[in-house]
């Protein structure tokens, strides 16, 4: 399983496109779940944990990228409230990479089950 979370200066987020210039944001990169742990909620739990870390840091949004081939992850991110953000899209070695944003509103993360204090 891989799960880098960038909480701090997005200049070190490590992606192409414009994400590295975004201020007051956390980024999730390369979140991957071993096939034997898929469909057990691990991806949702890890993503929610990353969102909560960003919230605890006081950031206004979470940014991530995915590809067309990652449809299960794409659906999960949309279920958690992430929305496509075309301004974050870029090409990596000829493959389109699609950007998503999740605004972090005070009081909880819509659709995530995460509320302040770690309760669901």
Secondary structure in CASP SS format (residue, H / E / C, confidence):
PFRMAT SS
TARGET T0000
AUTHOR 0000-0000-0000
METHOD secondary structure of the structure
MODEL  1
X C 1.00
X E 1.00
X E 1.00
X E 1.00
X E 1.00
X E 1.00
X E 1.00
X C 1.00
X C 1.00
X H 1.00
X H 1.00
X H 1.00
X C 1.00
X C 1.00
X C 1.00
X C 1.00
X C 1.00
X C 1.00
X H 1.00
X H 1.00
X H 1.00
X C 1.00
X C 1.00
X C 1.00
X E 1.00
X E 1.00
X E 1.00
X E 1.00
X E 1.00
X E 1.00
X E 1.00
X E 1.00
X C 1.00
X C 1.00
X H 1.00
X H 1.00
X H 1.00
X C 1.00
X C 1.00
X C 1.00
X C 1.00
X H 1.00
X H 1.00
X H 1.00
X H 1.00
X H 1.00
X H 1.00
X H 1.00
X H 1.00
X H 1.00
X H 1.00
X H 1.00
X H 1.00
X H 1.00
X H 1.00
X H 1.00
X H 1.00
X C 1.00
X C 1.00
X C 1.00
X E 1.00
X E 1.00
X E 1.00
X E 1.00
X E 1.00
X E 1.00
X C 1.00
X C 1.00
X C 1.00
X C 1.00
X H 1.00
X H 1.00
X H 1.00
X H 1.00
X H 1.00
X H 1.00
X H 1.00
X H 1.00
X H 1.00
X C 1.00
X C 1.00
X C 1.00
X E 1.00
X E 1.00
X C 1.00
X H 1.00
X H 1.00
X H 1.00
X C 1.00
X E 1.00
X E 1.00
X E 1.00
X C 1.00
X C 1.00
X E 1.00
X E 1.00
X E 1.00
X E 1.00
X E 1.00
X E 1.00
X E 1.00
X E 1.00
X E 1.00
X C 1.00
X C 1.00
X C 1.00
X C 1.00
X C 1.00
X E 1.00
X C 1.00
X C 1.00
X C 1.00
X C 1.00
X E 1.00
X C 1.00
X H 1.00
X H 1.00
X H 1.00
X C 1.00
X C 1.00
END
